[in-house]
């Protein structure tokens, strides 16, 4: 590639070496400009949140264990991602104080909550409190992440990849173990409130 460039410069009569003591020419600066009003996001954050709130989702608690002990947070942005290999994903705010602990652990357990576990979810939605106070839990079999008692389903994972997504991170987990009781109804979240499935 360099030889091709030199041949081209010679063919058009351009110098291929600078005279001794001559500073190299600076490249032209790129045009810099501010973002115009018509280029700003056309959706107000409150309206975005209101409309997206119409999408009902399940509710989970993502847990991990680092050197300081158990950690966890309530999460509704959980989804299955791939069957082969078995991957799941969740989103977490960049400002989360729990995510760095999960990242250090390198593993996590997705605790899928049942219809009667709204209070448990609220306990894990607060920041700065001892979220595990009075919460019975054991260890997930593959990673040792906290497995909350009485959840209808759980997925034990190792962190597989982390991607950026605006003000959130997209965390991909490789499933190492999982289980479900196949009993009870799921806890649902819709328009800012908990609900339950009725068929």
KAHU-V770594 format. One record per helix or strand of 2 or more residues. SS is the DSSP state (helix for helix, strand for strand). FROM is the first residue (numbers start at 1). LEN is the number of residues. If there is no record, write none. Layout:
# KAHU-V770594
ss: <SS;SS>
from: <FROM;FROM>
len: <LEN;LEN>
This chain:
# KAHU-V770594
ss: <helix;helix;helix;strand;strand;strand;strand;strand;helix;strand;helix;strand;strand;strand;strand;strand;strand>
from: <2;37;45;57;60;69;78;87;99;107;118;137;146;153;168;186;193>
len: <10;3;8;2;7;7;5;7;7;6;8;3;3;13;13;5;4>
